[in-house]
Amino acid sequence: MLIDRRDILLDIQNQQDNRNINIQRVGVKRVYLPLQILEKTGTYQTVTAEISLCADLAKDLRGTHMSRFMEILHRWSKEKISSREIKIILQEVLNKLNADRSEISIKFRYFIEKPAPKSQIKGLLDYICEFKGLYDSNSFCFILGVEVPVTTVCPCSKEISDYGAHNQRAIVRVNIEYLPDEFIWLEDLISDIEKTGSSELFPILKRNDEKYVTENAYENPKFVEDVVRDIVIILRQDKKLCRFKVECEASESIHNHNAFACHREEVKEKIRKVVVKYATSEHLDQIKVIADKNRDSLGFIIRSAVVKAIDNKEVFVALYNDNVVGFLIFHLRKDQQATLYDICISKNFRGRSVGKKLAKRLIVEAKKHNKLYIQLKCPENLPSNEFYKALNFELVGKETGKKRNLNIWKLSI
């Protein structure tokens, strides 16, 4: 039977590219989808979001698979979203596209119910918000962004005028990055920002409300510089934050230009030291990403084998900011031997004693189970042999492998 060439759908994106250029960001922009955003009340608000999602592209691939970005986004449009889900989405991008780095931006209008200051009539005020995430095999970064409108009254105008003072609407833009495992509500961040203007904005004002807002703003004049400094003081006191950026831009009512002030700051070092723990099922995808990127030295590590080893508590992971940067797979035999099968460190963390920490943890584990020595086999052409030598492993033999000759290393414990 002859096959019509038109029936064969070629995967053009997977064609080899010989121009030797890694592209840093490839993906989709201006995707509009409904999303459910977690509210402080515990309920979810449905918003219309503008989304961009991208990943890097290896130098040997002609193109990425754009449809996979869209498949991921459409599936998540039916789920509830907060900062915790952003990390999961980006992990999925890495796995689906075999990428090293992925990024997402989700912009949306978020509505908060506000009562008028005197009449207490309630209405909904909208705020432009953004979730931004960046994920690679080493770390996850989440940035929460908000744009909050306030009123500012010019202190100079008030001081030099016999009556009145020019005022304007200003937009305060704040981006914050907070520590892993922490959480900051949009409602709390917006409320803190609103307090720093001459006056808040309200969706509905009756005459007694308008009188109050006007007089209150006049008694609380602020330059854009004042607003920024007051917000910086508030953010510095939040122990959850590691860095932030604040900008206030005022649409000047007596000029044809805007005035602005901007400040960025690192409150504390986000990075935590590398810790070694037993791997769990939550670490499986990250282990596979690192393993697949090092297939030339490790060979192909079967996912089901890793699952079984995790279930048997025979996998250690090195965690940096709660992200896997290295792993070690071993087996405690019924005799006196502990076997080290695989150890691999993410490229950016080599030379930082991560492998040494994993090996030391294996020694402790082996001793706990009354093993007398650790043994492993390593292809003789790999630099890893110097690593084992530095850890006082002894070369006790050689073996002909299926594809490469192997060194046999042994450490008495």
C-alpha angles and dihedrals in degrees: 000000000000117000116219107234088222089066092061110089107205120211097229094174090063094056116120118259120206100190090096097224124136110210111217100207129022123159148085132315137190094028110163118204138150113254134183113231122197113245126207089246089065094252126106130245119212111224136175106242132197106214137190120186127180147158137192121267124223117240094243096056122084096208147350128246103257093184090065091061089053093046090054094047095047092050092050092047085076093052133076113260134212133139091284092059092049090067092051091050092052092047088054091052091053092050097044095046099031088234132154098218137026134184136191136188122190116185122185145151112254120198125214124185112236130182120220111255096246112012091040091217107160128226139157121262119194127221128190108236135179137198112201124183135182123187134177133157090278108043150359123226123190123189123191114203132188137176111208123186118218138165120248126193116202111245092203093052091050093048098051099037125087089218137001131013132223115257136180145179113267130193118221114202117195128179119185134183116198136193122277114273091022126111133201123192121229089225093057095046093047092048092052091051095048091057092063099063126082085257140352121245121244131200095220127028128177121197096273089048092050091050091051095047093048095048094042092052091048090054091050107050117181137186116212084251090058092051093051094048093048091052092047090055091052094047094047089061094055107097092196093068127089100176141356146179125213128190130174118193120184125198096222112226095205098039136057091229136064128246121219144174127194136188134174128188144173108227098186140347108276094199117101124195121269112269128192121221142157109280119247132195088267089067096050098094093048091048090053092049092055092042093050092050089055098043092126091067102027101036118220113327111205114229094220090054090055090048090053092048091050090051089051091049090243099128127080123194129200108221127202114183086347091302124118112250097163143003142198125204119198143158131220106216124208091249126058096288133100112197122212107208105173138001122177135169126200110255096246092053100051115118092030098099093255092128090048091054091051092048092049090051089053090052090053091048093049092050090049088059093045096251117158101204146010119227133187143165122229130181105255094230096060124101087227088085089072089052092056091045090054089052090057096254112156122227102234103168152334133246136192108241129197093263107003139027112257134217116216113218127190132188119193112214 
